[in-house]
């Protein structure tokens, strides 16, 4: 199991990721077009650099919706006289989003709540989705930002 760094298992009718946490050296994972609803098992796979879960068309549809929503938000909150800090969109996200900590405690984190879609379209998410939504809004107003993660 330690030698496996890439796993492609698209269109295999997978519904449960039980055991995947043992693939600790996994860097690439393609599980697109399956019936996966809980990705909690991926949490400990710290070497993962790329994960594909949605199928291509579904992903395009969701991205299109998220980008349109981001444009709507920016149009409604950004004013020309605002500073870069004010343009960040942080207040919008905090005021319009519910943090789904109950999903962590029950081990049922829906895939969509770890993306910008969860925050911008459904108004709920976890840390990763807050980050993704903030990064999207910042990039759309030409404020560069990057993702940093501390690993033990």
C-alpha positions as CSV (number, residue, x, y, z in Angstrom):
1,X,0.0,0.0,0.0
2,X,2.9,2.4,0.7
3,X,4.0,2.3,-2.9
4,X,0.7,3.6,-4.3
5,X,1.0,7.3,-5.2
6,X,-1.6,7.5,-7.9
7,X,-5.1,5.9,-8.0
8,X,-7.6,6.2,-10.8
9,X,-11.0,4.7,-9.9
10,X,-13.5,6.7,-11.9
11,X,-16.9,5.2,-13.0
12,X,-16.5,2.2,-10.6
13,X,-19.8,2.7,-8.6
14,X,-17.8,3.5,-5.5
15,X,-20.0,4.8,-2.6
16,X,-17.7,4.4,0.4
17,X,-14.0,5.3,0.8
18,X,-13.5,2.8,3.7
19,X,-9.8,1.9,3.8
20,X,-8.5,4.7,1.6
21,X,-6.9,6.3,4.7
22,X,-4.2,3.5,4.5
23,X,-2.9,4.9,1.2
24,X,-0.7,7.5,3.0
25,X,1.6,8.2,0.0
26,X,-1.2,9.0,-2.4
27,X,-0.6,12.2,-4.3
28,X,-3.2,11.9,-7.1
29,X,-6.7,10.5,-6.7
30,X,-9.4,10.3,-9.4
31,X,-12.8,9.2,-8.1
32,X,-14.9,11.0,-10.6
33,X,-18.4,9.7,-11.6
34,X,-19.0,7.6,-8.5
35,X,-21.6,7.9,-5.8
36,X,-19.3,9.2,-3.0
37,X,-21.1,11.5,-0.5
38,X,-18.6,11.5,2.4
39,X,-14.9,12.4,1.9
40,X,-13.9,12.4,5.6
41,X,-11.5,9.5,4.9
42,X,-9.4,11.8,2.8
43,X,-8.7,14.1,5.7
44,X,-5.5,12.3,6.8
45,X,-4.0,11.9,3.3
46,X,-1.7,14.9,3.6
47,X,0.4,14.0,0.5
48,X,-2.7,14.5,-1.8
49,X,-2.0,17.2,-4.3
50,X,-4.9,16.5,-6.8
51,X,-8.3,15.0,-6.1
52,X,-11.0,14.6,-8.8
53,X,-14.4,13.6,-7.5
54,X,-17.0,15.3,-9.7
55,X,-17.4,14.2,-13.3
56,X,-16.3,16.7,-15.9
57,X,-19.7,18.1,-16.9
58,X,-20.9,18.3,-13.4
59,X,-17.8,20.1,-12.4
60,X,-18.1,22.6,-15.2
61,X,-21.8,23.3,-14.3
62,X,-20.9,23.9,-10.6
63,X,-17.9,26.1,-11.5
64,X,-20.1,28.1,-13.8
65,X,-22.7,28.7,-11.1
66,X,-20.0,29.6,-8.5
67,X,-18.3,32.1,-10.8
68,X,-21.6,33.7,-11.7
69,X,-22.5,34.0,-8.0
70,X,-19.1,35.4,-7.2
71,X,-19.6,38.1,-9.9
72,X,-23.1,38.9,-8.4
73,X,-21.6,39.2,-4.9
74,X,-18.8,41.5,-6.1
75,X,-21.2,43.7,-8.0
76,X,-23.3,44.1,-4.9
77,X,-20.6,44.7,-2.3
78,X,-17.6,46.3,-4.1
79,X,-17.5,50.1,-4.4
80,X,-14.8,52.0,-6.3
81,X,-13.7,54.0,-3.2
82,X,-13.0,50.8,-1.2
83,X,-9.5,49.8,-0.1
84,X,-8.1,46.4,-0.9
85,X,-8.8,45.2,2.6
86,X,-12.5,46.3,2.3
87,X,-12.7,44.5,-1.1
88,X,-11.7,41.2,0.4
89,X,-15.3,40.0,0.9
90,X,-14.6,38.6,4.3
91,X,-17.6,40.3,5.9
92,X,-19.9,39.0,3.2
93,X,-18.8,35.4,3.7
94,X,-19.0,35.6,7.5
95,X,-22.4,37.2,7.5
96,X,-23.9,34.8,4.8
97,X,-22.4,31.5,5.8
98,X,-23.0,28.9,8.5
99,X,-19.9,26.9,9.6
100,X,-20.8,23.2,9.5
101,X,-18.8,22.0,12.5
102,X,-21.4,19.3,13.2
103,X,-20.2,17.5,10.0
104,X,-16.8,17.1,11.5
105,X,-18.1,15.7,14.8
106,X,-20.3,13.1,13.0
107,X,-17.7,12.3,10.3
108,X,-20.1,13.2,7.5
109,X,-18.6,16.1,5.5
110,X,-20.5,16.4,2.2
111,X,-18.2,17.0,-0.8
112,X,-19.8,20.3,-1.7
113,X,-19.1,21.8,1.7
114,X,-15.3,21.7,1.1
115,X,-15.6,23.9,-2.0
116,X,-16.5,27.5,-2.7
117,X,-19.8,26.2,-3.9
118,X,-20.8,25.3,-0.3
119,X,-20.2,28.8,0.9
120,X,-21.4,30.9,-2.0
121,X,-24.3,28.8,-3.3
122,X,-25.6,27.0,-0.2
123,X,-24.4,29.3,2.6
124,X,-22.6,26.6,4.6
125,X,-19.2,25.0,4.7
126,X,-16.0,24.2,6.6
127,X,-12.6,25.8,6.7
128,X,-11.6,24.7,3.2
129,X,-14.8,26.1,1.6
130,X,-14.4,29.5,3.4
131,X,-10.9,29.6,2.1
132,X,-11.9,28.7,-1.5
133,X,-14.7,31.3,-1.5
134,X,-12.4,34.0,-0.1
135,X,-9.7,33.2,-2.6
136,X,-12.2,33.3,-5.5
137,X,-13.6,36.7,-4.4
138,X,-10.1,38.1,-3.9
139,X,-8.9,36.9,-7.3
140,X,-12.0,38.4,-9.0
141,X,-11.1,41.9,-7.6
142,X,-7.5,41.4,-8.7
143,X,-6.1,40.8,-5.2
144,X,-3.5,38.1,-5.3
145,X,-3.6,35.4,-2.6
146,X,-2.3,32.0,-2.1
147,X,-3.1,28.9,0.0
148,X,-0.7,28.1,2.9
149,X,-1.0,25.1,5.1
150,X,1.0,24.1,8.1
151,X,1.9,20.4,8.3
152,X,3.4,18.8,11.4
